[in-house]
Amino acid sequence: MRIVDIIEKKRDGGTLSEEEIRFFVGGYAKGEVPDYQASALCMAILFRGMNKEEIAVMTDAMMHSGETIDLSGIEGVKVDKHSTGGVGDKTSLVVGPLVSACGAKVAKMSGRGLGHTGGTLDKMESVPGTNIFETDEAFKKQLNEIGIAIIGQTADINPADKKLYALRDVTGTVESIPLIASSIMSKKLAAGSDAILLDVKFGSGAFMKTFERAKELANEMVEIGDSLNRDTRAIITDMDQPLGLAVGNSLEVIEAINTLNGKGPKDLVELALEAGSIMLEQAHLVKDHEEGRKRIQKAIDDRSGFKKLCALFEAQGGDVSYLKDPDKFEKAKFAIPVLASNEGYVKRIDSMEIGVSAMKLGAGRATMEDKIDMSAGIVLAKKVGDHVKKGELLATCYTNKYGVDSVISDVHDAFSLSKEKVNVQPIVHAYIK
């Protein structure tokens, strides 16, 4: 079997066999298939697509290109949540503890941020002392003892995806739905959970710009999970404006703390109630969606979700005093107000612009080698639908950098105002199971 024959077959619109897909994935993971041939096949897949059987085999081959974690020895249903990435998305730090507080086992392997999207691991590391790299045994022990663990992907898990993801990023093949779906699902399945909830985002701050594309991706991933005997469901959520108010690492952790103490922004709370309820259904802990929402709300009201967040960080070496007294987080040198230049209703907040601006202020990475300023970021004062007077605060930018006038101007321009009242879209647009 030759890789060039596989490339030509897909280039010409053919369907790859299981043997051909496994030959490619295994060969690339071992370094036997060079980057230039792998990129050629990725481009062929981008243009020609893959059918459901091809995507399922691709996912399974990538999942088994390295080690997988066996969580069968841990009692109960193990649930995981994955977001396709967005601006201000601190959902895992809210939903994970709430679902765990209700009795489910939440086993999550997460990633770092790059560009305009924030990573859960970076946010966790804004709490001093937090260790996000644990051995498989420590991961399982923590799940057994406190019911939740959020760690980084180890080097031995899914090496094929690590190489392919980096290659796609520099060869213009990121947008391929079969490659996105197999990448995400191979990582989730390798982590060993029984059930997976996918938060697929669309809008200006998401990789999928339209609802239709997000729905297509969600359907593909749900079918992959189901074909491999995992309870997989998806919600399609709005990322046309940032989620919540805070964008930036410690700023988002503080907002997660506030949300778990009953003081969260409406959209983040609603997403937590919806996602948490579905995860409790998947864990067979509630009889229906409504009971699930009530259980999640109770975990907010009685602060058991916040206590679980503290237990999570304590188990991973984090200084819990920062969670109990958020004023301890390091503060940026500069807090720069962004003011409205006229009156009106907020019609749109460009998530991409807010995310890129937060990165430029120091909150994100342009490359994986960049060092993050945990105190940098943006806190919105207004959301879509809010009325704004001329000179009123739209947002505050936090940074330790000098000479950021152009960034402040970009944040101002990210807000579009209308003279007419604006209808606010729901945060969750669809539920797929």
N, C-alpha and C positions, 0 to 999 in steps of 0.2 A: 504494500500500500504506500502511495506517495502523496505527500501533502499538496503538491501542485495539482494533482488530479482532483482532490477534494475542492480546492479553490476554484478550478475551472467548472466543476459540476455545479457549485452554488452560484457562480457567476452567470451560468447559463440557465438558472432557474430551477435546478434539480433539487430533489429532496435527499438530504444526507442520511445515510443509514446509521444505526446505533454504533456500529464498529468504526465508521469513519469519524463520528463525533468524538468517541472515546480516544481514538488514535490521535486526533488533534489536541484535545485537552490534556491528555497524559503526556504527549510529546512536548507541548509548550511548557507545562509545569516543570518538566525535567530539563528543559533547555535544549531539547533535541530539535524543536521547530524554531527557527529564527524569527525575530521580531518582524522582519519585512514580509514574511509569508503569513504570519498571524494577522498583521494589519491588513493584508490583502483579503484574507478570509473575512475579517470583521467588516470591511467595506462591502464585500459581496453580500454579507448577511444584512447590512444596513439597507442596501438597494433591493434585494430579493426577498428578504424576510425569512421566517421559519414557521413551520406548522406547529401545532400543539405537541405532537410527539417529539419533534426535534428539540423544542424548547425544554420539555421534561427531561429528555436524555442529557442535554447540555447541562441542565441544573444538577442532575444526579452525578454526572461525571466531574463537574467542578467541586461539588460537595465532597466527593470521595478522592479528590486529588491530594488531600492531606488527612490529618486526624479529624475525627468527629468526637463530640462529647456525648457520653452515654449518661443520661439523667434518669434512667429507668429505676435506679435504686432509691430515688427520692419520692416519697409518698405524695400522692395527689397529682392533679393535672398541672403541668408546667406551662405557663403562658408567657408570650413575648409580644412586644409591640414594636413596630418599625415605622418610622416616618421617612418619606422620600426627601425630606429636607426643606427648610424654609427659613424665614427671618423671624427671630424672636421665638423660635420653637423650643420651649423648655418643657414640653408635655411629659416627657419620660420622668422628669423629676417630680411631677405632680401625680400622674396616673399610676406609675409604678408603686409608690408607697401607699396610695389609696387602695389599689387592688390587693396588695399584699396585706394591708390592715384588715381587709375583709376575708382573709383566709386563703387566698390563692398564692401559689409559688410563682414569683416573677423572675425569670432567668433571662437576662439581657446582655448581649454583647453589642457594644456601641462603637462609634467612630469619632474621629476628630473633624473639626470644621475646615473647609477650604473655600476661599473666595467669599461669597456673600452669605453662605449658610453656616450656621453655628453648630459645633459638635458637642454632644452630651459630655464626652470625656473632658473637654476643655473646661466646660462649666463646672464639672465636679472638682477639677483640680484648682479652681479658684478658692476652694476651702482648703486651707493649709494642712499638709500632711496626708491628703487623700491619695491612696494607692489604687490605680485603675488597672494594674496588671497583676493578676493572681494566677496561680497554678490551677489546673483543672480540679485537683482535689480540694484546694481552698475554696474554689467557686462552689463546688457541691456542698462542702461543709457549711458554708455561709447560707446557702439556700435551705438546708435542713434546719439550721439554728434560728434564722430570723425571717426566712421566707422571701428574701429578695437579694439580688446581687446584680450590679451593673458594672461590667468590666470591659477592657479593650480586647480586641481579637488577638489571639496569640499567633506567633509566627508560623506555627505548624498547622493552623486551620486554613483550609482553602487557599493554598499557594497559587493555584491557577487563576483564581479571581484577582488576587493581589496584582499579578503580572498583567492580566488582561485589562483591569481597570486603569492602571497607569498607562498602558498602551493606547487604549481608547481615548484617554484624555488628550493625547497629543497627535491623534490621527483623524480627528473629526468624526469619530464613530460613537460618541457618547449617546446620541439621540436614538439609537436603535432600540426599540421596545423589546425584542427578543433578548438582546444583550443586557439591557437594564434588568429585565425580569429574572433572567437566570443568575445574574450577579447578586441581586438582593436575596433571592430565595435560597441560593446555594449557601450563603452565609447564615441565614436564619435557620435553615434545616441542619447545618453542621453544628449549630449551638445546642441542639438536643431538645428543644421545647416541643410539647405535644400540640400546642395551639398557637397560632400567630394572628395578630391583628395588624393590618397594614393601614397606615394613614397616608393616603396618596394625595398629594397637594397639587393644586393648579392655580395659575395666576402669574402675575408679574414677578413674584419672588420665588417661583418654583421652577423645576426643570421642565415640567409639563405646563405649557402656557394656556391650554384650553381644557375645558371640562371633558370634551370628547376624547382627547389624548390621554388624560388621566384615567378615564373610565376604561379605555382600551388596555392600559398598563395594569390597572387593578384587576380586570377580568383575567388577564394572562397569569398574573401571580397567584390569584385564588385557584385557578385551574391547576397550576403547577403543584401547589400545596395539597390540594385534594387528590391529585393523581399519585402523590407520594404518601398518602394516608395521614396527612396532618390537617386538623381543623383550621382552615385558613379563611379569614374574612377580611373585608376592606371597607373603609370609609373614605369618601372623597371630600376633601375639605378645602376651604378657601384660603389662598395665600396671595390675594390681590392687595391686601394690606398686612402689615406685620401682625403676628399673633401676640395678643396682650399688649402691653405698653413698653416693656423693656427689651432692648436689643444690646447684647454684650454680656460677657461671661458672669461676673459677680452680680451684675445688675439683674440678670435673669434668674440666678439662684435666689436672690432676695425676693423677686416676684413669685417664685415657686414657694418660698417660705410663707409669704403673705397669703397666697392662694390656699395653702394647706391650713392656714389659721383663719380662713373665712373672709379674707379681704382681697380676693383676686378679681381681675378684670372679667367682664361678662363673657367674652368670647372664649377665654381660656377655661373658665369654669364650665361653660357649656360643653366644650370639647372633652374636658375631663369626665363629666357626667356621662356623655355618650360613649366614649371609648372605654371607660371603666366598666360601664354596664355590660357592654359586649364581652369584655374579657371575663367578667364574672359568669356570664352565660356559658362561655367556652370552658370555664373551669367547673361547670355544673354546680355552682354555688347559689344560683337564684333560679326561680322558675320562669321568669320572663324579664323583658327589658325594663319595665316599670319598676319592678322590685330591685333590679340592679341599680337604677338611678337613685332610688331611695337609700340603698346601702352605701353607695359612694357619697351621697350627701351627708349621711350620718357620720361617715369617717372624716369628713371635713368638720362637721359641727362639734363632734366630741374630741377632735384634734388627734385621733388615733393615727391618721395619715401622717401628720407632722411628726408624731413620735416614731413612726416607722422610718421616716426620712432620717431622723437623728440616728436610729439604729443602723441604717444602711451606711451612713458616713462613719460612724464609730467603728463598725466592723471592718471598714477599709482604711482605717487610720486617720480619718479626718478629724479636725478640731471642732467638735460639736458646739463649743461655746460661740462660734460664729453663726451657727443656725439659730441659737437661742437669743443672740444679741447681734443682729445684722449690722449695727453701727460699727462693729469691729472690722468689717471688710475695708480694705484699703480704698481710699477715695482719690479720684483723679485730681490733678492740680487745677485744672480748668473746668468750670461748668458754664457753658456758653448757651444763653437762651436764644431760641429761634422764634421770632415774632411774626404774626400775620400782617401782611401789608395792606389787606383790605378785609371787608366783612363778608360773611357768607356761611354756607354749610359745607362741611368737608365732603367732597364728592368722591375723592380717591386719594390714597396714599400709596405711592409707588414703592412696593416692597423691595424691588431690586435696588432702587436708588438708596433706600434707607440701609439696606444690608451692605452695599458697597461703601457707603459713607461711613458706617460703623467700622468696617475693615480699615479704611483710611485713617480713622481716628486712633487705631491701634487694637481694635477688638477682634480682628480676624487675620487670616493669612492670605497673602497673594501666592506664596509658595509654601510647601510643607516645612521648609526650613525656617520660616519667619517665626519670631518670638511674639507671643500674644501679650498685650497689656490687659490683665484681668479686670482692671477698673474702668477701662474705656468702653464707650458705647453711646447709645441714644435712648432716652426715655421720652416717649410720646406723651403729650398732654391732651391731645384730641384724637378721636377716631372717626371713621367714616360715619356720617349722619349728624355729628356734633355741630352746633352753631359756634361761630368764631367771630369775635369783634376785632376791628382793626387795632393792632398793637397787642393783641392777646397772645399768650404763650401757646405755640404749637408743639414744641419739643425742647428738650435740653440735651446738648451734646457734651459728653464727658471725655476729656483727653489729657494726656501729658505732653502732647506735641504743640510746638509753636507753628504759626503760619498756616492755619487751617481755614482761612476765610472762604476759600473756594468750596470746601466741604460743607461749611455752614450754609452757603448759598445753595448748594445742591439739596441739602435737607429741606430748606425752605421751599424749593421748587418741586420737591416730591409731593407736596400737598396741593391738590387741585380743589378749588372752591367753586361753589355754585350759588346763585341767588335763590334757587328753588330748593325746597326740602328734598332730602335724599332718602330713598328707601334702603334700609340696611339688609344686605343679604345674610342668610343663615350661615353659620360656620361650617356645618355639615350639610353637604348637598346630596349625598347618596350613600347607601349602605348596600354592600354586595356580599352575599354569602352563598 
